[in-house]
Amino acid sequence: MALLAGAALAVCETAIEHGLLTVSVERAAWLPALEWARDELGCTFFDFLCGVDERDAAPAGISVVAHLHCPRGRHHLLLRTVAPAEDLRLPTATGLFRGANWHERETHEMFGVVFTGHPNLDPLLLPDGFEGHPLRKDFVLASRVAKAWPGAVNPGQSAGDAARRPGRNRPPGVPDPAHWGPAAGRAAGA
């Protein structure tokens, strides 16, 4: 945390988990924080950037996370900010790290975050004409609409698969469902 004392950044939250420092900053501090990590901390290796759909959390939006590494000091930093759901925009980091180009294109395509100033936000992974952002929680899986999901209807619910005989086709170590889980509760009258 002493590293953050001299930084004039709008730091929202810091945490150390599994030996990795995670710093959350306001959206307006995204580029200054990346530049600070590069210049002051020596985190010159841009490892990855990704999105996480956190629209059911507070603050609601798409969280953008960048992992930076300092080859000389051998320390890592996760830098995080949130693009609010009503305005999914962040300034591009391609001017600071050339490696951000591909990752921002992927995050734009999969989550819909627009990186303003990016030189080329053309589709990267999805076929031409694809509509939607497949890694967002509100994206409907076409295969689930066209064909019933095999096995359980929803996690924790039984599909009433009569073809499976008790005790057979069960992976080793998995107990009989009649003795645990939702079926056991119904059998006991719960």
C-alpha positions as CSV (number, residue, x, y, z in Angstrom):
1,M,0.0,0.0,0.0
2,A,3.0,2.3,0.4
3,L,3.2,2.2,-3.4
4,L,-0.1,4.0,-3.6
5,A,0.8,6.7,-1.1
6,G,2.5,8.9,-3.7
7,A,0.0,8.3,-6.5
8,A,-2.5,11.1,-7.1
9,L,-5.2,8.7,-8.4
10,A,-8.9,8.4,-7.6
11,V,-8.4,5.0,-6.0
12,C,-11.7,3.4,-5.0
13,E,-10.5,0.2,-3.4
14,T,-7.3,-1.9,-3.0
15,A,-7.0,-5.6,-2.1
16,I,-4.2,-8.1,-1.9
17,E,-5.4,-11.6,-2.8
18,H,-3.2,-14.5,-3.5
19,G,-0.2,-12.2,-3.3
20,L,-1.5,-10.0,-6.1
21,L,-2.3,-6.3,-5.6
22,T,-5.6,-5.3,-7.1
23,V,-6.4,-1.5,-7.4
24,S,-9.8,-0.3,-8.4
25,V,-9.9,3.2,-9.8
26,E,-12.6,5.6,-11.1
27,R,-13.3,5.5,-14.8
28,A,-11.7,9.0,-15.3
29,A,-8.5,7.7,-13.6
30,W,-8.1,4.7,-15.9
31,L,-5.4,6.0,-18.2
32,P,-3.5,7.9,-15.5
33,A,-3.5,4.7,-13.4
34,L,-2.1,2.7,-16.3
35,E,0.5,5.3,-17.0
36,W,1.4,5.5,-13.3
37,A,1.8,1.7,-13.1
38,R,4.0,1.7,-16.2
39,D,6.2,4.7,-15.3
40,E,6.3,4.6,-11.4
41,L,6.0,0.9,-10.7
42,G,7.9,-0.4,-13.8
43,C,4.9,-2.5,-14.9
44,T,6.0,-2.4,-18.6
45,F,4.6,-5.8,-19.6
46,F,0.9,-5.6,-20.5
47,D,-0.3,-9.2,-20.0
48,F,-4.1,-9.0,-20.6
49,L,-7.2,-6.9,-20.4
50,C,-10.7,-8.4,-20.1
51,G,-14.2,-7.6,-19.1
52,V,-16.5,-8.9,-16.4
53,D,-20.3,-8.3,-16.5
54,E,-21.1,-6.9,-13.1
55,R,-24.4,-5.2,-14.0
56,D,-26.1,-7.0,-11.0
57,A,-23.5,-5.5,-8.6
58,A,-23.0,-2.0,-7.3
59,P,-21.8,-0.1,-9.2
60,A,-23.6,-1.7,-12.2
61,G,-21.7,-2.0,-15.4
62,I,-18.9,-3.9,-17.1
63,S,-15.7,-4.2,-15.1
64,V,-12.6,-3.9,-17.1
65,V,-9.5,-5.5,-15.6
66,A,-5.9,-5.1,-16.8
67,H,-3.0,-7.3,-15.6
68,L,0.4,-5.7,-15.7
69,H,3.7,-7.2,-14.8
70,C,7.1,-5.7,-13.8
71,P,9.8,-7.9,-15.3
72,R,12.6,-6.2,-13.3
73,G,10.9,-6.3,-9.9
74,R,8.8,-9.4,-10.7
75,H,5.6,-8.0,-9.2
76,H,2.1,-8.0,-10.7
77,L,-0.7,-5.5,-10.6
78,L,-4.4,-5.9,-11.4
79,L,-5.9,-2.6,-12.3
80,R,-9.7,-2.4,-12.5
81,T,-12.4,0.1,-13.3
82,V,-16.1,0.0,-14.1
83,A,-17.7,1.3,-17.3
84,P,-21.3,2.1,-16.1
85,A,-24.1,0.1,-17.8
86,E,-25.6,3.3,-19.2
87,D,-22.4,4.5,-20.8
88,L,-20.0,1.6,-21.7
89,R,-17.0,3.7,-22.7
90,L,-13.4,3.8,-21.7
91,P,-10.4,5.6,-23.2
92,T,-8.1,3.3,-25.1
93,A,-4.8,2.2,-23.6
94,T,-3.2,1.5,-26.9
95,G,-1.2,4.7,-26.6
96,L,0.4,3.4,-23.4
97,F,0.6,-0.3,-24.3
98,R,0.6,-1.6,-27.8
99,G,-0.5,-5.0,-26.5
100,A,-3.8,-3.5,-25.4
101,N,-5.0,-3.4,-29.0
102,W,-6.1,-7.0,-29.4
103,H,-7.5,-7.2,-25.9
104,E,-9.6,-4.1,-26.3
105,R,-11.0,-5.4,-29.6
106,E,-12.0,-8.6,-27.9
107,T,-13.6,-6.9,-24.9
108,H,-15.4,-4.5,-27.3
109,E,-16.8,-7.5,-29.3
110,M,-17.7,-9.7,-26.4
111,F,-19.0,-7.2,-23.9
112,G,-19.8,-4.0,-25.9
113,V,-17.3,-1.7,-24.2
114,V,-16.3,1.1,-26.6
115,F,-12.7,2.1,-26.2
116,T,-12.7,5.7,-27.4
117,G,-9.7,6.6,-29.5
118,H,-8.9,2.9,-30.4
119,P,-7.4,2.7,-33.9
120,N,-9.4,-0.3,-35.1
121,L,-12.4,-1.8,-33.2
122,D,-13.3,-4.1,-36.1
123,P,-14.7,-7.5,-35.3
124,L,-12.0,-10.0,-34.2
125,L,-13.6,-13.3,-33.3
126,L,-17.2,-13.4,-34.3
127,P,-18.5,-13.9,-37.8
128,D,-19.7,-11.0,-39.9
129,G,-23.3,-9.9,-39.1
130,F,-23.2,-11.4,-35.6
131,E,-25.6,-9.4,-33.3
132,G,-25.1,-9.0,-29.6
133,H,-22.3,-9.5,-27.1
134,P,-22.0,-13.1,-26.1
135,L,-20.2,-12.7,-22.8
136,R,-22.8,-10.4,-21.3
137,K,-25.3,-11.9,-18.8
138,D,-28.3,-10.7,-20.8
139,F,-27.2,-12.6,-24.0
140,V,-29.5,-15.4,-24.8
141,L,-27.9,-18.6,-25.8
142,A,-29.3,-19.6,-29.2
143,S,-28.7,-23.3,-28.7
144,R,-30.8,-23.2,-25.5
145,V,-33.7,-21.5,-27.4
146,A,-33.6,-23.9,-30.4
147,K,-33.0,-27.1,-28.4
148,A,-33.8,-28.2,-24.9
149,W,-30.8,-28.2,-22.6
150,P,-29.6,-31.8,-22.2
151,G,-29.7,-33.2,-18.7
152,A,-31.1,-30.9,-16.0
153,V,-33.6,-28.3,-16.9
154,N,-31.8,-25.8,-14.7
155,P,-29.0,-26.2,-12.3
156,G,-30.3,-28.2,-9.3
157,Q,-33.5,-29.4,-11.0
158,S,-34.1,-32.9,-12.3
159,A,-35.1,-33.4,-15.9
160,G,-36.8,-36.7,-14.9
161,D,-34.4,-38.8,-16.9
162,A,-36.0,-42.3,-16.6
163,A,-33.4,-43.8,-18.9
164,R,-30.7,-43.6,-16.3
165,R,-30.8,-46.4,-13.9
166,P,-29.9,-45.7,-10.3
167,G,-26.3,-46.8,-9.5
168,R,-25.3,-47.0,-13.2
169,N,-23.7,-44.4,-15.4
170,R,-22.8,-42.4,-12.4
171,P,-19.2,-41.1,-12.1
172,P,-17.1,-42.8,-9.3
173,G,-17.6,-41.1,-5.9
174,V,-21.0,-39.5,-6.7
175,P,-23.6,-40.7,-4.2
176,D,-27.1,-42.0,-5.1
177,P,-29.3,-38.9,-5.6
178,A,-32.0,-40.5,-3.5
179,H,-29.8,-40.0,-0.4
180,W,-28.7,-36.4,-1.0
181,G,-29.8,-33.2,-2.7
182,P,-33.3,-32.0,-3.7
183,A,-34.6,-35.6,-4.2
184,A,-33.7,-36.5,-0.7
185,G,-35.5,-33.5,0.7
186,R,-38.7,-34.4,-1.2
187,A,-38.5,-38.0,0.0
188,A,-38.2,-36.9,3.6
189,G,-41.3,-34.6,3.2
190,A,-39.3,-31.4,3.5
